[in-house]
Amino acid sequence: ASVVKWFANAGFTYYIRVHGYSINRGRFGLTVSGEVTNDECQGATELNPFQNNIIRGNTQGVTYSDEVTCGQASSSSSPDLWYRVQGIGGDLKASTCSDHTFFDTQLTVYDGGCGFLDCLDGNDDSCFSTSSSVTWYADAGATYYVRVHGYGGNAGRFELSVTYSIDTPNDTCQTAIETWPGLGFSGSTLYALPDTLH
């Protein structure tokens, strides 16, 4: 018998090759198991909105968190997964609007901390589908928790993106700010996109 253990990055597909030693052949049984670390708020997976984070998950087989919902999200006994993101001093958007979301999702966003969460906003149906989307103002340095759950007990596979929306007016050559010798100017590249993305 053989056992292989590895760290599986979220959103990646892995292939398992089953073969015999040398020329050996025969029947076999294969079991694949894993541990979900973001089933509770304390194990929330960290996302970085500057890296265009898109992550895939599956709420089937995980547990339900008895947390308050708000906004357009409703309370249900649906299993959930948790993510966390650091605020940037501007709008953040969490969304399951994707061709890789296969059930009626809900999103709820919280601040505070695990054990004393404060519900900021939630959504059930968005983007002309049963996927969900929430946009909120995220204070710089604050931690926010995004809970992916379902409507009315629904569970399944989903794709979650968390992105930022900050107006950086001179982020491209075409939108350069005019200056001249002797004029001081200060700015920040903190929220600028790499030129290769334009």
BELSULSUL-V556150 format. One record per pair of residues at least 24 apart in sequence whose ideal C-beta (glycine too) atoms are under 6 Angstrom apart, sorted by sequence separation. I is the first residue (numbers start at 0). GAP is how many residues later the second one is. D is the distance in Angstrom with one decimal. If there is no record, write none. Layout:
I_GAP_D, I_GAP_D
This chain:
38_24_5.6, 56_24_5.1, 167_24_5.3, 106_25_4.2, 108_25_5.2, 165_25_4.4, 35_26_5.5, 103_26_4.0, 104_26_5.6, 105_26_5.5, 171_26_5.4, 104_27_4.7, 106_27_4.9, 108_27_5.5, 123_27_5.7, 96_30_3.7, 100_30_4.9, 72_33_4.5, 110_33_5.4, 96_34_4.4, 72_35_4.7, 95_35_4.5, 108_35_6.0, 109_35_4.4, 46_36_5.3, 95_36_5.1, 96_36_5.6, 108_37_5.6, 43_38_3.9, 44_38_5.1, 45_38_5.4, 46_38_4.8, 94_38_4.1, 43_39_5.6, 68_39_5.1, 107_39_4.6, 43_40_4.1, 93_40_5.1, 40_41_5.2, 92_42_4.5, 37_43_5.2, 48_43_5.9, 105_43_5.1, 10_44_5.1, 37_44_4.9, 90_44_5.6, 9_45_5.0, 10_45_4.5, 104_45_6.0, 105_45_5.5, 90_46_5.9, 91_46_4.4, 103_46_5.8, 102_47_5.8, 103_47_4.3, 69_49_3.9, 72_49_2.7, 70_50_4.2, 71_50_5.9, 87_50_5.8, 103_50_4.6, 67_51_5.1, 70_51_3.7, 71_51_4.9, 72_51_5.7, 86_51_3.4, 88_51_3.6, 102_51_4.8, 69_52_5.2, 71_52_5.1, 86_52_4.6, 93_52_4.8, 68_53_5.1, 86_53_5.5, 102_53_3.3, 104_53_5.6, 101_54_4.9, 86_55_4.1, 101_55_4.8, 85_57_5.9, 100_57_4.4, 100_58_5.5, 83_59_5.7, 84_59_5.4, 99_59_3.8, 83_61_5.3, 97_61_3.9, 95_62_5.0, 82_63_4.5, 95_64_5.6, 81_65_5.7, 94_66_5.3, 79_67_5.3, 80_67_5.0, 93_68_5.0, 79_69_3.8, 92_70_5.3, 77_71_4.5, 41_72_4.9, 77_72_3.6, 91_72_5.6, 40_73_3.8, 90_74_4.4, 77_75_5.2, 75_76_5.3, 76_76_5.2, 77_76_5.8, 78_76_5.1, 87_76_5.4, 89_76_4.0, 75_77_5.7, 77_77_6.0, 84_77_5.3, 59_95_4.7, 58_96_4.3, 59_96_6.0, 57_99_4.7, 43_101_5.8, 56_101_5.8, 55_103_5.1, 54_105_5.3, 53_107_4.8, 52_109_5.3, 48_113_5.2, 48_114_5.5, 46_115_4.7, 48_115_4.3
